[in-house]
Amino acid sequence: MKTKHFLQLMGLSALWGASFMLIRIASPLLGPNVLAALRIGMATLTLAVLMRAMQHSWPMAHWRELARIGLLSVAAPFLLFAWAALQLPAGYSALLNSTAVMFGIFASAWFKEDRLTLRKLIGCAFGFTGVALIVGLGPVEPSAKVYIAALACVLASACYGVSTPLMKRALSRMQPLQIAAGIHALSFLMLVPGAAWTWSTAQFTPMALLAVVIMGVVTSGMAYWMHIRILAHVSSVAAMSPTFMIPVFGVIWGHVFLGESLSTGIFLGGALVLLASALITGFNPWQKSLDVADTKL
């Protein structure tokens, strides 16, 4: 992996790390259905403007494929994480989101989009250890709702993991911007009925709307386009490596904006997460690729 792609993945981690904090702010006010639909709608509008500016055509002939990818990569995860935010702190969701890499590794191997290697599995082990050190299981009283919300996060992460190799395949037929715009537009249509059903109960406060705008324009619209562009140059598993770095940035944003304290575990965990990302992506500043050292399982 080239250095620029690794740094771009780091940038995506910073953006997506902030999104869990924004979801936690907006979901109790707007409700999961309205939040997910508004976020996707704002992303669709952003990408539509870019489509027009860059004179891209909408990939109507591939709408079935895009609907399938959109359901797995946008509609279902956004709704599930928005619902889980009613019960779980942002750190819990960010931690559970990291399981997407494990699902993605096996999905990519199943679709023959990538190789299942010892190095990548070791990287996953380091990553899970790192996020466990960074985001401890805080003082949330166990309950059925908490367990169900945690399960929703894992299900959302599984959707991410499975959708990434499908998105990689779609790049052979469509441009990154076309894919990003198509999956968001179709996902928006999927979530409109649920949003309409709960619209009257939503509290459209300035803080909630600001969170929606930031998520829609930046962490969804622009970030998904950037992610798919990177995916065109790296493996599916490498493209999912930001999920391990998201909790790192989640903690940083919490410290900077919410005054949350730092600890030794955060620094040790952050080092392990960065090591995991390097192992999974194959990034090495002194060597073109570590793939030659991979051992097939």
Buried (B, 14 or more C-beta within 10 A) or exposed (E): BEEEBBEBBBBBBBBBBBBBBBBBBBBBBBBBBBBBBBBBBBBBBBBBEBBEEEEBEBBEEBBEBBBBBBBBBBBBBBBBBBBBBBBBBBBBBBBBBBBBBBBBBBBBBEBEBBBBBEBBBBBBBBBBBBBBBBBBEEEBEEEEEBEEBBEBBBBBBBBBBBBBBBBBEBBEEBBBBBBBBBBBBBBBBBBBEBBEEBBEEBEEEEEBBEBBBBBBBBBBBBBBBBBBBBBBBBBBBBBBBBBBBBBBBBBBBBEEEEEBEEEEBBEBBBBBBBBBBBBBBBBBEEEEEBEEEBEEE
